[in-house]
Amino acid sequence: MKTTPDACDVAIIGGGAAGLAAAQALGRSRRSVVVIDAGEPRNAPAAGVHNFLTRDGLPPRELLALGRAEAEGYGVRFRDARATATRRDDAGFGIELDDGRQLLSRRIILASGVSDELPEVAGLAAYWGKNALHCPYCHGWEVRDRDIAVLDSAFAVHQALMFRQLSDRVTLFTAPERELDPVEREKLEARGIGIVPREINAVRGNDTHLTHLLFRDGADRAVDALVVMPHFAAGVSALSGVGLEATVHPSGIGTYVVTDETGKTEIPGLWAAGNIRDPMAQVVMAAADGLRVGAMVNADLIQEETDAAVAALRIGAVAEVGSGR
């Protein structure tokens, strides 16, 4: 059913840390803001958010609920929906939502983050964000001094060295045919990291935690944690109508949205904040980026409104001269 489109200064696609921080900054600047959020935070499987000063260990959804309440206090509105398509004209952006509603906005901030595409290891998804993890800063403390396995990938050596800071029981499992670079092997051996040429193709565990690795040759091994490297995927399909595309990240970790240092994309009026432009940013960093991008968008709108006011003033002055006043 078609409805009359709602209108706002800024539409924010994504209600995570970056989107909420941008919304709060804009709301405090008395901008009309609508946050479009499907309610599927990337870090939902995790027990808590870490390295977020004064909020360490807070469950992810509780952090978002607190952020939403703060933003609503400044007049920010929320649409519990998913953006499905976007168009652009001289008036701004038209956004279609999956609940049939439409939204008109002068600017868009894309803060939908990235999704984690996991390696093809049977059973892995059930333990992702628990003791199947990738970031030592997000979850490393929780597996300190434990038996940590590292799944082979292009980043596995780097990850193994990082987690070695947290435990002296770290083992890298490589594909049997893989030849480690001699320099990499030397680093691993120097730090006492085990190297086992055995391919992991499945895992098993209990209701809450992964407990065993299963190998292609039929053997298994008990472990306390498994470090993997997901592929980070930036979802931009809702913005394809205005020409936005995801780009392969220079590091090879996945895809992201290219912006300038302020968060501005190559599409006029479209900005990006948080993990979608910096896939490795932790929650507190994404929030800080959202604040910065929100401020930049407000400055952009101020410039547009000031230019329009100056133009109107000049037209009025010319009209007065023409009328002989």
VEXPATI-995648 format. One record per residue (C-alpha): residue number from 1; x, y, z. Coordinates in steps of 0.02 Angstrom, whole numbers. Last residue first. Example, Ala and Ser with C-alpha at 12.3 -4.5 7.8 and 13.67 -1.06 7.14 Angstrom:
<recs>
> 2, 684, -53, 357;
> 1, 615, -225, 390;
</recs>
This chain:
<recs>
> 325, 625, 2591, -167;
> 324, 630, 2611, -354;
> 323, 546, 2442, -391;
> 322, 703, 2379, -478;
> 321, 812, 2422, -330;
> 320, 696, 2329, -213;
> 319, 695, 2177, -328;
> 318, 885, 2176, -334;
> 317, 892, 2177, -144;
> 316, 767, 2035, -133;
> 315, 866, 1931, -257;
> 314, 1022, 1963, -155;
> 313, 939, 1909, 5;
> 312, 871, 1752, -78;
> 311, 1044, 1706, -140;
> 310, 1118, 1735, 33;
> 309, 982, 1625, 112;
> 308, 1011, 1486, -15;
> 307, 1199, 1490, 15;
> 306, 1168, 1485, 202;
> 305, 1052, 1336, 186;
> 304, 1177, 1239, 81;
> 303, 1321, 1280, 197;
> 302, 1219, 1232, 350;
> 301, 1173, 1067, 266;
> 300, 1356, 1026, 236;
> 299, 1400, 1072, 415;
> 298, 1264, 954, 478;
> 297, 1333, 817, 366;
> 296, 1507, 844, 436;
> 295, 1444, 838, 615;
> 294, 1355, 673, 582;
> 293, 1514, 606, 501;
> 292, 1617, 646, 656;
> 291, 1489, 573, 777;
> 290, 1472, 416, 671;
> 289, 1660, 398, 667;
> 288, 1668, 405, 857;
> 287, 1534, 271, 868;
> 286, 1628, 161, 744;
> 285, 1786, 182, 848;
> 284, 1694, 132, 1007;
> 283, 1624, -22, 920;
> 282, 1787, -81, 845;
> 281, 1844, -24, 673;
> 280, 1911, -162, 560;
> 279, 1784, -137, 420;
> 278, 1819, 50, 402;
> 277, 1698, 122, 273;
> 276, 1553, 4, 310;
> 275, 1620, -17, 484;
> 274, 1573, 157, 541;
> 273, 1507, 300, 434;
> 272, 1456, 331, 254;
> 271, 1394, 488, 167;
> 270, 1276, 519, 21;
> 269, 1229, 696, -29;
> 268, 1324, 692, -194;
> 267, 1377, 512, -235;
> 266, 1568, 500, -231;
> 265, 1557, 461, -46;
> 264, 1580, 585, 97;
> 263, 1644, 511, 260;
> 262, 1750, 661, 310;
> 261, 1917, 583, 257;
> 260, 1850, 545, 84;
> 259, 1743, 392, 56;
> 258, 1760, 218, -18;
> 257, 1629, 92, 39;
> 256, 1694, -78, 96;
> 255, 1732, -252, 34;
> 254, 1831, -397, 105;
> 253, 1990, -423, 207;
> 252, 2104, -404, 55;
> 251, 2205, -264, 132;
> 250, 2162, -143, -9;
> 249, 1975, -167, 25;
> 248, 1875, -225, -127;
> 247, 1749, -91, -170;
> 246, 1561, -85, -139;
> 245, 1455, 10, -265;
> 244, 1344, 164, -252;
> 243, 1257, 218, -411;
> 242, 1098, 300, -346;
> 241, 990, 146, -378;
> 240, 1127, 35, -307;
> 239, 1095, 110, -135;
> 238, 986, -31, -66;
> 237, 1113, -156, -134;
> 236, 1254, -82, -29;
> 235, 1296, -224, 90;
> 234, 1480, -217, 137;
> 233, 1552, -392, 155;
> 232, 1692, -434, 278;
> 231, 1767, -605, 239;
> 230, 1793, -698, 402;
> 229, 1963, -739, 479;
> 228, 1957, -878, 607;
> 227, 2021, -904, 784;
> 226, 1956, -1061, 870;
> 225, 1939, -1074, 1058;
> 224, 1956, -1199, 1201;
> 223, 2018, -1346, 1099;
> 222, 1990, -1535, 1093;
> 221, 2058, -1623, 939;
> 220, 1982, -1732, 804;
> 219, 2038, -1860, 675;
> 218, 1941, -1907, 519;
> 217, 2072, -1856, 389;
> 216, 1974, -1698, 350;
> 215, 1994, -1639, 528;
> 214, 1864, -1607, 662;
> 213, 1902, -1473, 792;
> 212, 1823, -1494, 962;
> 211, 1743, -1393, 1103;
> 210, 1644, -1250, 1025;
> 209, 1539, -1165, 1156;
> 208, 1359, -1131, 1206;
> 207, 1248, -1280, 1171;
> 206, 1393, -1402, 1165;
> 205, 1530, -1420, 1036;
> 204, 1575, -1478, 863;
> 203, 1687, -1414, 725;
> 202, 1710, -1454, 542;
> 201, 1835, -1452, 397;
> 200, 1999, -1417, 487;
> 199, 2148, -1461, 377;
> 198, 2306, -1532, 457;
> 197, 2481, -1465, 435;
> 196, 2510, -1422, 620;
> 195, 2616, -1272, 668;
> 194, 2633, -1238, 854;
> 193, 2670, -1062, 914;
> 192, 2825, -1052, 1024;
> 191, 2858, -868, 987;
> 190, 3018, -903, 891;
> 189, 2932, -1044, 797;
> 188, 2796, -928, 735;
> 187, 2919, -793, 683;
> 186, 3030, -919, 594;
> 185, 2882, -991, 501;
> 184, 2833, -817, 441;
> 183, 3010, -783, 379;
> 182, 3016, -950, 291;
> 181, 2850, -917, 203;
> 180, 2734, -1060, 245;
> 179, 2708, -1192, 112;
> 178, 2527, -1247, 109;
> 177, 2489, -1422, 44;
> 176, 2435, -1491, 213;
> 175, 2314, -1343, 241;
> 174, 2372, -1257, 398;
> 173, 2325, -1272, 581;
> 172, 2408, -1137, 686;
> 171, 2424, -1181, 870;
> 170, 2422, -1062, 1019;
> 169, 2454, -1121, 1196;
> 168, 2562, -982, 1271;
> 167, 2408, -873, 1286;
> 166, 2359, -690, 1271;
> 165, 2506, -615, 1178;
> 164, 2507, -772, 1072;
> 163, 2337, -712, 1010;
> 162, 2419, -576, 906;
> 161, 2554, -691, 835;
> 160, 2423, -818, 784;
> 159, 2317, -683, 703;
> 158, 2461, -619, 598;
> 157, 2504, -797, 545;
> 156, 2321, -832, 502;
> 155, 2293, -679, 393;
> 154, 2297, -765, 223;
> 153, 2198, -905, 301;
> 152, 2225, -1062, 406;
> 151, 2117, -1082, 560;
> 150, 2201, -1036, 725;
> 149, 2180, -1147, 878;
> 148, 2184, -1079, 1056;
> 147, 2211, -1186, 1211;
> 146, 2175, -1062, 1351;
> 145, 2284, -939, 1446;
> 144, 2172, -795, 1392;
> 143, 2010, -844, 1306;
> 142, 1900, -702, 1375;
> 141, 2042, -577, 1359;
> 140, 2045, -607, 1170;
> 139, 1865, -560, 1135;
> 138, 1857, -389, 1052;
> 137, 2042, -343, 1060;
> 136, 2099, -515, 1003;
> 135, 1984, -508, 851;
> 134, 1935, -663, 752;
> 133, 1817, -771, 853;
> 132, 1746, -945, 878;
> 131, 1731, -946, 1067;
> 130, 1565, -851, 1072;
> 129, 1553, -729, 926;
> 128, 1531, -871, 802;
> 127, 1489, -1033, 891;
> 126, 1338, -1089, 791;
> 125, 1416, -1023, 629;
> 124, 1561, -1146, 639;
> 123, 1459, -1306, 622;
> 122, 1536, -1359, 457;
> 121, 1688, -1255, 408;
> 120, 1668, -1157, 247;
> 119, 1747, -995, 307;
> 118, 1629, -864, 379;
> 117, 1552, -715, 289;
> 116, 1543, -579, 422;
> 115, 1425, -438, 375;
> 114, 1476, -256, 359;
> 113, 1410, -96, 436;
> 112, 1239, -21, 399;
> 111, 1296, 157, 430;
> 110, 1248, 239, 265;
> 109, 1216, 423, 302;
> 108, 1089, 497, 184;
> 107, 1051, 681, 147;
> 106, 901, 785, 96;
> 105, 781, 645, 139;
> 104, 615, 580, 76;
> 103, 552, 418, 153;
> 102, 436, 284, 90;
> 101, 332, 152, 178;
> 100, 294, -20, 107;
> 99, 363, -120, 254;
> 98, 522, -161, 155;
> 97, 568, 22, 149;
> 96, 588, 134, -5;
> 95, 703, 284, 4;
> 94, 685, 442, -100;
> 93, 837, 554, -96;
> 92, 862, 740, -123;
> 91, 756, 874, -205;
> 90, 858, 877, -366;
> 89, 833, 690, -389;
> 88, 897, 530, -310;
> 87, 827, 354, -297;
> 86, 846, 222, -162;
> 85, 790, 42, -142;
> 84, 766, -89, -6;
> 83, 793, 2, 159;
> 82, 752, -119, 300;
> 81, 626, -86, 437;
> 80, 607, -32, 617;
> 79, 590, 152, 574;
> 78, 659, 266, 707;
> 77, 637, 451, 744;
> 76, 767, 567, 820;
> 75, 689, 704, 927;
> 74, 836, 736, 1044;
> 73, 774, 617, 1179;
> 72, 750, 488, 1042;
> 71, 940, 489, 1021;
> 70, 967, 447, 1205;
> 69, 840, 306, 1200;
> 68, 920, 235, 1043;
> 67, 1092, 237, 1122;
> 66, 1032, 146, 1278;
> 65, 944, 15, 1172;
> 64, 1101, -4, 1065;
> 63, 1209, -36, 1218;
> 62, 1082, -162, 1283;
> 61, 1084, -251, 1114;
> 60, 1273, -269, 1122;
> 59, 1279, -339, 1300;
> 58, 1387, -225, 1411;
> 57, 1556, -303, 1444;
> 56, 1652, -139, 1443;
> 55, 1534, 11, 1441;
> 54, 1635, 140, 1538;
> 53, 1766, 148, 1397;
> 52, 1718, 37, 1251;
> 51, 1861, -88, 1241;
> 50, 1736, -231, 1244;
> 49, 1554, -258, 1197;
> 48, 1474, -410, 1279;
> 47, 1407, -585, 1258;
> 46, 1437, -586, 1071;
> 45, 1307, -660, 953;
> 44, 1229, -486, 922;
> 43, 1393, -412, 855;
> 42, 1330, -383, 678;
> 41, 1171, -299, 737;
> 40, 1011, -362, 656;
> 39, 872, -242, 706;
> 38, 822, -189, 530;
> 37, 860, -7, 566;
> 36, 810, 150, 472;
> 35, 855, 303, 576;
> 34, 756, 461, 539;
> 33, 827, 633, 578;
> 32, 754, 808, 582;
> 31, 902, 918, 627;
> 30, 902, 1014, 790;
> 29, 1092, 1009, 810;
> 28, 1067, 890, 957;
> 27, 972, 778, 837;
> 26, 1118, 782, 716;
> 25, 1244, 729, 847;
> 24, 1125, 596, 915;
> 23, 1089, 526, 742;
> 22, 1274, 514, 699;
> 21, 1307, 422, 863;
> 20, 1159, 307, 830;
> 19, 1217, 265, 654;
> 18, 1396, 230, 707;
> 17, 1348, 123, 857;
> 16, 1219, 22, 763;
> 15, 1054, 86, 693;
> 14, 1086, 69, 506;
> 13, 1026, 178, 362;
> 12, 1026, 357, 426;
> 11, 905, 476, 342;
> 10, 947, 660, 361;
> 9, 844, 818, 339;
> 8, 678, 730, 350;
> 7, 522, 686, 252;
> 6, 390, 549, 267;
> 5, 320, 488, 103;
> 4, 131, 483, 86;
> 3, 81, 300, 84;
> 2, 73, 168, -51;
> 1, 0, 0, 0;
</recs>
